[in-house]
């Protein structure tokens, strides 16, 4: 799954694009499409979109760096959409024993 850092960069750029001219290799429509794919957790779609628009991943701006990292992981097969650690549903020992701290 694209990380929260990528989502934050996309959101920030979307917000900034209304206030200033983007000096990057992507436009507002491309940013919206990237955001849609990230929010939908469509990693295959994002990979295909970036492969069709390689200019988006060129440059030193934060979005280009994050998208290059995403592509590297996706192409190496190390991308796992379900890699988030699962939370244990077991109650903490103190709670199980009826101990209340506050």
Residue pairs with C-beta under 8 A, 6 or more apart in sequence:
1 41
1 43
1 80
1 81
1 82
1 83
1 84
2 38
2 41
2 43
2 46
2 70
3 66
5 66
6 38
6 63
6 66
6 67
6 70
7 35
7 38
7 39
9 62
9 63
9 66
10 31
10 34
10 35
10 38
10 63
11 35
13 22
13 24
13 31
13 63
14 28
14 31
14 32
14 35
16 22
17 28
17 31
22 28
24 59
24 61
24 63
24 64
25 55
25 56
25 58
25 59
25 64
26 34
26 53
26 55
26 56
26 63
30 53
30 56
33 49
34 46
34 49
34 56
34 63
34 67
37 45
37 46
37 49
38 46
41 81
43 70
43 74
43 79
43 81
46 70
46 74
47 70
47 71
47 74
47 75
50 56
50 57
50 67
50 70
50 71
51 71
56 63
56 64
56 67
57 64
57 67
57 68
57 71
58 64
70 79
73 79
94 101
